[in-house]
């Protein structure tokens, strides 16, 4: 059977193009588009691989009260050449879709329940403070940071869709392979077990309906829609972010863990629930964090995760514009915004009455309802004429063959959100067209528009991390707002 096409999110191909826009190269977005694409070249395989050791030891800085952590793509430290083959990437795309389907299924179940049953399930969801029913934390979570738990460094996947943070612990009944040694509670004098009658445990028990094995421990189970699982007990430990110490942070100490978590130590939950690091550390950094996700197109491998409301720690190229952070009672642990319009080059379209969307660091490809996606696709095709279309790849249905083409005009995509100052997300070049490696060794230059349509109009749109690259995205839970500003994401530039 012929090998199916493959989407490579690392965007490493031999295409050598100059991309310009329909109106010439004048605006900031257009200059950045040209700058990035001109730097986009295939690197020798040894350079692509890099060092696993370097990948899992990101740096940290403090600047004017803010803590800045270096943020890397998980794929910057691939576990082996074998796992970089086609089947590995195909599976990651499948898991991205599983994550989205799981979120949609949860929303559908909530909306179909009677009012009384809906209130019961909602109460369970809120009390649990961990996304047991939402199928979070699929393998597609791509960005990692390194912090210190107790006296041990931990490299963890960053996820704004999860609340509970967890790491693999020793002794471990069944753990996946990781680069760092397992966390050892017995060697940390600051580690404490969370008792069964504690408030965090009582909420957790109510959600997963498990009984504690003893009065001195609190057992947890996190099940994911792709078969991944983490089982263990809750503990509290001192957490160090750069030179900021947070005492008695509740986290999961995983004793049985299975899933596609790469070679990381676990998951860092930055959701809206009470057990997320954002909530537990609110006295230290005011419930404000931000990130800037790097683009491989620009040759950058490190972005930044900043805790604290300190704008001098940013290197934004445009002013920060804020939109309201919405609270959807059916999806209480997610960050939701109101999308009111979009632009594709010279074509703009409004979204009647706006549309609530989830912004998520763990989903890769942005999903839109059919009507909005078709408007986006139509606007793009009208301004991207003259390039031969080719069959789609997996969930991506708008693809082109640019073999032999040296100059390409690409429309700029912008998303506008509700707010007095017209908050907008400028989609980076690496989120406008992505390169496709079909795995056959051919030198064809296939590109696709990395947006996908949801199956039904009523499903919840999700803004994925591909479309967030090279933007400073600020989550301010205290003032219930999310901010956007254009930024060329680089850790070295941020701390200089």
C-alpha positions, 0 to 999 in steps of 0.5 A: 500500500502506498505511503500516505502523505505526511504533514511535517510541522517542523517545516524543513524542506528544500523549497527556496522561494521569495514570498511577497504580498499583493500590495508590495512589501510595505507593512510590518507583517509583509516585511516579516513574511519576506524576512522569514521565507528568505531564511527558510532553507533545508538544514543538514540532518545533523543540524535538524536533530540538535542535542537532546540534552540541550533541548531539555535544559532551557534557560530562565531569566528575571526582568523587572519582577517578571520570570522568563522561561525559555520555551522550546518545541518538543520536536526540537529534541526528537528521541531518535531517528526512527521515531522521526519517520513518517508513521510518527508524524502521521500519528501526531496529526491523528492525535491532534484530531482526537484532541479536538474531537474529544473537546467537541464531544464534551461540549455536545454532551453538556448541551444535550443534557437536561438542565438539572443533569447539566448542573450536576455535571458542571458542578463535578467538572468545576470541583474536580479542577482537572480536565478528566472529562475533556480528554486533554494533554494529547501528544500534540502538545508541542512546547516545553519549558524547564523548571525546578520541582523540589531540588530536581529539574523537570522539563514539562509540556506546556498546556493551557487546556489542562489544570493539574500539573504532573510528573513521573515519580519514583518508584514507578510501576509503569512509566514511559521513557524520559530523558531526565531521571524520575522525580524522587519525593523521598529525596526532597525534604519539602515534599508532602503528601496530600491527605485524603480529607483535604479540599483538593482531594475531595474535589478530585474524588468527586470527579473520578469516583475513586476512593483513597487507598489510605487516609494519608494519600490522595489518589488521582486518575487522568484518562485521555481520549487517545488511551494515554493515562496518568495514575498516581497520588497528589503531592505538594512541593516547592516549585522554582521558576527562574529565581521565583519560588512557589511553596506548596504547589499541588501536583500529580506524582504519577506512578503509572503513565502511558502515552505520547509525552515524548521524552519529557517529565510530564505536563505543566497545566496552565488552565483556568481551574483552581489546581492550575499553576496560574491559580496556585501562583496568583499571589506571586505573579498576579494571575498573568502569564504570556508566551511567544511561540517560535517559528522554525521558518525564522530559524528560531527554536526558542521562544519564551513563557513569562509569568507576571504582568511586566510589559518591559519583559516583552519585545513586541513590535506592535502595541498590545491590544486586549479582548475580553476573556469569556466564561463559558459555563459548558467549558469552564476550564478553557480560555475563550474569546469572541471572534468578530471578523477575519481578513485574508489579504484584501478580503474581509468578512464579519462574523454575525454576532461574533463567535466564541472560540477557544485559544489553545496551546495544545491544539496545532491546526486551527479549526473553524465552523464550515461557514467561517472556514469556507469564507476564509478558504474562498478569500484565500483562493481568490487571491492565490490564483495561478498556482496548481492545486493538488489533493489535500493531506489528512484534515487539510483540503487546500494544498498547492504544488509550487515546484519550480516556482520562485516567487509567490504572493501570499495573502496575510491572514488576520483574526479580529476579536471583540474589544474597544481597541480592535484586538487582532491576531496576525497569523505568522507566515508559518501559520499561513502556508506550511510545507508538506513532505510526502515521504517519498524522497521527492523534491516536490514543493507541496504547501497547504493552508493550515486551517481545517473545517469542523464537521458541524456549524454548532461546534466550538472553533479552536485557535491552534498554536500554528496560528499563534506563532511569532505573537505575544499572547498574554493571559490576564486572569485577574482582569479577565482579558487576553492580549495580542501583539506581534513579536519575533519570538526569540529567548535570547532577544527577550533577555538581552 
